[in-house]
Amino acid sequence: MAEDNSRRTISSYLLERFGIPPEILDEYYLFERKKGWFILKRSEQVKKGAHLKVSKVGLRAFRKVGQFIKPTTRFIQAFGRFATKAVFQMDRPQFEELVLTGEIPVDPGLEKGYVILTLEDDVVLGLGFYIHGAIRSQLPRSEIRETILE
């Protein structure tokens, strides 16, 4: 399991960047690996299996990208609804432009960094990266295809 310092780092990042309260992760174990963190819902069954040697467990929640922390698409889709900051709601034409060109010009008053992308009806799609007045897609191609087909 991740040490308390690691948990504080993740919780602080979520609060500072996205406004996601640290309490959101209270119901989850946090496991740290070399290149990232996984979360798993707390339960008695997990405690009983603590003696087992496990290579991977739970949902990959964050990756280490250089010196930065990047939330995964699945984590943002599950917990992005709690965000109060760094959220950009796209309309359908903006989404289509993002799919075609890989980025959309915007001036949402955001700070440089990862942004949670939502589509019209507040469906959380995943992440974009805001820099120099544009949001660059960080959405996996499979996610884009599924959304287009809907």
C-alpha angles and dihedrals in degrees: 000000000000118000121248090255091057091048090051091050092053094043092049092049093051092048097044098042103033106013090241107154116240090232089073089077095046091095092054139074113228118216122191125210130175095273103028153329135284128200129210128183112255114252143148090250091061091051090051091053095047091106092060122098107243127183098191133009137175131348119335099239106171139016129205108237106184104303093337134091116230120192114222123243092247092051092050092047090053100040105020091095088073093058120114098176139043093028121140119193112206128200120220096266091052091049091050090050090049090052094048101041104022093238143047128211111238140154103205095151091249128150119245111276144058118349128192109237120213130179123228098284094047095264105159107229101176136260140335128182117235117210135142095002096309138092114224118206118252091171117126112246091239090058091051092050092051092050093048092051093054 
